[in-house]
Amino acid sequence: TRILSGDALDMADTFSRRHVGPNDEDTQLMLQSIGFDSLDSLVSATVPSNILSSKPLSLQPAMSESEALTAIEKMANKNKVMKSYIGMGYYDTIVPNVILRNVLENPGW
């Protein structure tokens, strides 16, 4: 007997394969419940016309998850580790009472 189907062993590297979002029927039910018949009509009613663009977006092609992680790692590797001097000394300063009372001594913080 087969325990796993061939689909379970597929190494498809896509976020959409694992994403559980609404199907078309669910989307239509949600739109109807708020009084719209399509996503376009919802966007037209909620996004101001002066910021709504009719031109298609100029986007790069989609990446797989592993490609995106590699790209992020390349960007992160450009970061430089610098020495932090925060908290490296005490300066005798006068903190105004309003700051002490409202910021430093406020239990809400």
Salt bridges, closest charged atoms under 4 A:
ASP7 OD1 - ARG17 NH2 3.43
GLU65 OE1 - ARG18 NH2 2.52
